[in-house]
Amino acid sequence: MTAGLTGCGSGGGDGASDTSAARSQTADRVEPLTGTPPRPALPVTVESADGHTVTVRSTDRIVPLTGAVSEIVFSLGLGDRVVARDVTATFAQAKKLPVVTRAHDVSAESVLSLKPTVVLAESSTGPDEAIEQIRDAGVPLIVLDPAKKLSDVGTRIDRVAAALGVTNAGDRLRQRTEQRLRKERERIPAREEKPRVAFLYLRGSASVYLLGGADSGAGSLLEAAGAVDAGKESGLEKDFTPITSEALVKAAPDAILVMTKGLASVGGMDGLLKVPGVAETPAGMDRRVVSVEDGVLLNYGPRTDEVLRSIVDQLYGDGS
């Protein structure tokens, strides 16, 4: 066990402390840029990640098809132009908007019924038929490459800002975000032995129990937090692998990273210990879990500094 790690407590329940819960509740908002909302300079023509050249002539009715992209649009100061959301856009400013996408599954009819003037998607958004149906209706649709590491944050902000004709606001948001990320990284305690952290994707209601590997998207965050991605380090090259006792014992995590709803879906800390192999790991024996909100953890955007801060605080203790 790596010295200096803080646990989630030895009691029952979901393992989240009162202070962690309070932090999560207050953090479920995006912070728009200060000052007057930007005025888009249109039209703009941009390249979509799926090979299309797209011209945007109006941003009066924006539909972001993922929670991560929604965060950027609202942070740029264009939230009052957004007319729909993905189910993962759970932050306060977006919560009352109609849902048109669930788990990357888009309802083209729902999108089109809202008369969007521009749609922002990711390469994982589908099905392809829905994307093409939206395009065939004459709606400008831009597909963005996925963001899976900290170095993708600035690029993603730039691309969204360019597509919406607000490059100056994009520059400001990128600079603010990168500055905050640098600040969080500077407060990470130096240590000779880095904690090993395994990222588990859990959906108990669907009996889905996965161990993150090199392509899970969590590795960059863990490394930035001064930790070792235990799944990647143990040789898992894919994004996720079904959890087995053997795989977890080989990964030997000192702590386990989970999404809050995933942890709740297995019955909290006590339920997590019943997942094959967890109880035999140093993390399981010490009940050491790092829990971050589902809609924020892997977004790699304007709130990633909050994610990094939460991971660091839970790993090493507040005030480190």
Secondary structure in CASP SS format (residue, H / E / C, confidence):
PFRMAT SS
TARGET T0000
AUTHOR 0000-0000-0000
METHOD secondary structure of the structure
MODEL  1
M C 1.00
T C 1.00
A C 1.00
G C 1.00
L C 1.00
T C 1.00
G C 1.00
C C 1.00
G C 1.00
S C 1.00
G C 1.00
G C 1.00
G C 1.00
D C 1.00
G C 1.00
A C 1.00
S C 1.00
D H 1.00
T H 1.00
S H 1.00
A H 1.00
A H 1.00
R H 1.00
S H 1.00
Q H 1.00
T H 1.00
A H 1.00
D C 1.00
R C 1.00
V C 1.00
E C 1.00
P C 1.00
L C 1.00
T C 1.00
G C 1.00
T C 1.00
P C 1.00
P C 1.00
R C 1.00
P C 1.00
A C 1.00
L C 1.00
P C 1.00
V E 1.00
T E 1.00
V E 1.00
E E 1.00
S C 1.00
A C 1.00
D C 1.00
G C 1.00
H C 1.00
T E 1.00
V E 1.00
T E 1.00
V E 1.00
R C 1.00
S C 1.00
T C 1.00
D C 1.00
R C 1.00
I E 1.00
V E 1.00
P E 1.00
L C 1.00
T C 1.00
G H 1.00
A H 1.00
V H 1.00
S H 1.00
E H 1.00
I H 1.00
V H 1.00
F H 1.00
S H 1.00
L C 1.00
G C 1.00
L C 1.00
G H 1.00
D H 1.00
R H 1.00
V E 1.00
V C 1.00
A C 1.00
R E 1.00
D E 1.00
V C 1.00
T C 1.00
A C 1.00
T C 1.00
F C 1.00
A C 1.00
Q C 1.00
A C 1.00
K C 1.00
K C 1.00
L C 1.00
P C 1.00
V E 1.00
V E 1.00
T E 1.00
R E 1.00
A C 1.00
H C 1.00
D E 1.00
V E 1.00
S C 1.00
A H 1.00
E H 1.00
S H 1.00
V H 1.00
L H 1.00
S H 1.00
L C 1.00
K C 1.00
P C 1.00
T C 1.00
V E 1.00
V E 1.00
L E 1.00
A E 1.00
E E 1.00
S C 1.00
S C 1.00
T C 1.00
G E 1.00
P C 1.00
D H 1.00
E H 1.00
A H 1.00
I H 1.00
E H 1.00
Q H 1.00
I H 1.00
R H 1.00
D H 1.00
A C 1.00
G C 1.00
V C 1.00
P C 1.00
L E 1.00
I E 1.00
V E 1.00
L E 1.00
D C 1.00
P C 1.00
A C 1.00
K C 1.00
K C 1.00
L C 1.00
S C 1.00
D H 1.00
V H 1.00
G H 1.00
T H 1.00
R H 1.00
I H 1.00
D H 1.00
R H 1.00
V H 1.00
A H 1.00
A H 1.00
A H 1.00
L C 1.00
G C 1.00
V C 1.00
T H 1.00
N H 1.00
A H 1.00
G H 1.00
D H 1.00
R H 1.00
L H 1.00
R H 1.00
Q H 1.00
R H 1.00
T H 1.00
E H 1.00
Q H 1.00
R H 1.00
L H 1.00
R H 1.00
K H 1.00
E H 1.00
R H 1.00
E H 1.00
R C 1.00
I C 1.00
P C 1.00
A C 1.00
R C 1.00
E C 1.00
E C 1.00
K C 1.00
P C 1.00
R E 1.00
V E 1.00
A E 1.00
F E 1.00
L E 1.00
Y E 1.00
L E 1.00
R E 1.00
G H 1.00
S H 1.00
A H 1.00
S C 1.00
V E 1.00
Y E 1.00
L E 1.00
L E 1.00
G E 1.00
G C 1.00
A C 1.00
D C 1.00
S C 1.00
G C 1.00
A C 1.00
G H 1.00
S H 1.00
L H 1.00
L H 1.00
E H 1.00
A H 1.00
A C 1.00
G C 1.00
A C 1.00
V E 1.00
D E 1.00
A H 1.00
G H 1.00
K H 1.00
E H 1.00
S C 1.00
G C 1.00
L C 1.00
E C 1.00
K C 1.00
D C 1.00
F E 1.00
T E 1.00
P E 1.00
I C 1.00
T C 1.00
S H 1.00
E H 1.00
A H 1.00
L H 1.00
V H 1.00
K H 1.00
A H 1.00
A C 1.00
P C 1.00
D C 1.00
A E 1.00
I E 1.00
L E 1.00
V E 1.00
M E 1.00
T H 1.00
K H 1.00
G H 1.00
L H 1.00
A H 1.00
S H 1.00
V C 1.00
G C 1.00
G H 1.00
M H 1.00
D H 1.00
G H 1.00
L H 1.00
L C 1.00
K C 1.00
V C 1.00
P C 1.00
G C 1.00
V H 1.00
A H 1.00
E H 1.00
T C 1.00
P H 1.00
A H 1.00
G H 1.00
M H 1.00
D H 1.00
R C 1.00
R C 1.00
V E 1.00
V E 1.00
S E 1.00
V E 1.00
E C 1.00
D C 1.00
G C 1.00
V C 1.00
L C 1.00
L C 1.00
N C 1.00
Y C 1.00
G C 1.00
P C 1.00
R C 1.00
T H 1.00
D H 1.00
E H 1.00
V H 1.00
L H 1.00
R H 1.00
S H 1.00
I H 1.00
V H 1.00
D H 1.00
Q H 1.00
L H 1.00
Y H 1.00
G C 1.00
D C 1.00
G C 1.00
S C 1.00
END
